[in-house]
Every structure is written in C-alpha cells, then in structure tokens.
Amino acid sequence: MSLKDLSNNLRAEDEFHTFVKKERVIRRPLSLHHLHRELVNIIRSQEDTQQRKTNVKAYMTDWYLHQMNSYVNEVCNSAIDIVKSLQVKDQKGTLDKFFTFDCWGAIYNESDFTKPHTHGPALWSWVYYIQVPNNAPPLYFPQAKLRVHPKPDEIVIFPGHVMHEVPHAIGMSDERIVLAGNIYLDYRNT
C-alpha cells in the first residue's frame, strides 16, 4: 500500500464520535454573606481588565484575583473543600492536592452575556453568586439543556470540560456580580 493510499484510508475513517456521559453539577450555599460587601468592593476596585475580549462580554477583572485578596481566596478554598468532599481517589491514589489556578470577578449589566465555552483542561470550574437580581439569566449548559437559576451566596461547581454560557441579560433589576474560577489537581508527588 502506498503512502497516498494509506492517507486516503485514514481520511475516510470518521475521527469524530459522540460520547454521552452524565456530568455532575453541584450547587451549595457557602454561608459567606458576611463577605459580600467586601467582595463587591474588591471586584469594583479592579479595572475592566479584559474589556470584553474574552468569552465574558461583561465587566471582568484580572484572571488572578485570588492572588491579590484573602477574601477572594476564601471563596476559592470553599470550592476546593467541596470538590475534596466529592472526589477522594482516582487511579493514582488519594486526591488531595487541588489548587485554584485562576479566579476572576465579573459584573453583568443589561444585555451582557457570556459566549458558550469550556474551561478545559481544568478539572472543575465554579461560579459563586454574590449578587443575583430579579430576571438574571441562568447559567446554561446547552448539551444537557440545563438552566441553573442561582441564588445569592450559592456556588455552582461543574467539570471544566463541560460547555456552558450565560444568555443575554434582559430586564435585570440590578447588576449580577460573580466570582468564577478553575480548580486543577497537582499530580506531582502523589
């Protein structure tokens, strides 16, 4: 068989296959109401660093907000604690070395939205809802046709490879203010 024949045979095979797998979407209150005013002030004190150049078409801070503030890091650690309680072991052993790689704040106003995207290769992604006005759009997972209508002080955690978006904010009574982040697992020295 010539190289050209081999190439044609390889191209003839369909490389793309649909895999269906149940994924976990975790919703928990964090009981961090006492930090909300400070978290809002922290987010507002940052510049709109991303200027709508990312998937988030809203006011968005620097990617590493957790490295600048202990209150933000408290939310990150709460997300990690939830993940640790759910995912104890895998083929390499005990899973206990989770860390926040990036964390940012966002403020959504009327007509703001987030384009469909994933956070791969993050193991877990999360959104913590600080302020959720009436008529705020849901966190939408299109592949599961799941709409999550969050409440203030609620965190939503989901696998980083899962497609998600926030539809256009229409008719919101106030700003929607969130922190979001990605959790990775450090496999070194496990």
Secondary structure, DSSP 8 states (H G I E B T S, - for coil): --HHHHHHHHHHS------------EEEE---GGGHHHHHHHHHHS--TTTT-SSEESEE--TBGGGT-HHHHHHHHHHHHHHHHH--EETTEE---EEEEEEEEEEE-TT-EEEEE--TT-SEEEEEEEE--TT---EEETTTTEEE---TTEEEEEETTS-EEE----S-SS-EEEEEEEEEE--TT-
